[in-house]
Amino acid sequence: MRRLLRLNPDLRYEQALADPAKGGIYVVENRIDPMTGKSPWKRFVCGIPHEQVTEFHIVCTINQVIPDPDHPAEQRVIQKLTGAIPGWRAVLLKLLKEGLVSPAGIDREFHITQGRSSRRWKEAVS
């Protein structure tokens, strides 16, 4: 959050009350809230884990038993996708697409265009 605040001082982090393992990034909007008529107000941007944010998102799966299509009398265990936990790269991409941070600022603070995944990052932002 320290680095994100250098990119945009209107960003805020809050831990979720209902689930302390989760949190959210908000932006303080200095315009009238269309729902409440109040100004300023916080707008939710994206959710993130509370304790530790990894670089890349983590895919969450569970084992599911299904009938084996090759052997009808047998079963097969497959991985069923149940969701994903966003990493800090996904958070930066969301903030960039929302226009809340700049590509130059992201590169200055996070050096994201360097390293093994710079090609995928450049594809995502173009």
LINQUI-V283757 format. One record per pair of residues at least 4 apart in sequence whose C-alpha atoms are under 6 Angstrom apart, sorted by the first residue. I is the first residue (numbers start at 1). J is the second residue. Records with the same first field share a line. If there is no record, write none. Layout:
BEGIN
I=J ; J
END
This chain:
BEGIN
5=9
7=101 ; 105
10=27 ; 28
11=26 ; 27
12=25 ; 26 ; 27
13=24 ; 25
14=23 ; 24
15=23
16=20 ; 22 ; 23
21=50
22=49 ; 50
23=47 ; 48 ; 49 ; 50
24=46 ; 47 ; 48
25=45 ; 46
26=42 ; 43 ; 44 ; 45
27=42 ; 43
28=41 ; 42
29=40 ; 41 ; 42
30=40
31=39 ; 40
32=37 ; 38 ; 39
33=37 ; 38
49=53
53=87
54=87
55=87 ; 88 ; 89
56=87
57=85 ; 86 ; 87
58=84 ; 85
59=84
60=82 ; 83 ; 84
61=79 ; 80 ; 81 ; 82
62=79 ; 80
63=78 ; 79
64=77 ; 78
65=76 ; 77
66=75 ; 76
67=75 ; 76
68=72 ; 74 ; 75 ; 76
86=90
95=100 ; 101
96=100 ; 101
106=110
107=111 ; 112
113=118
114=118
END
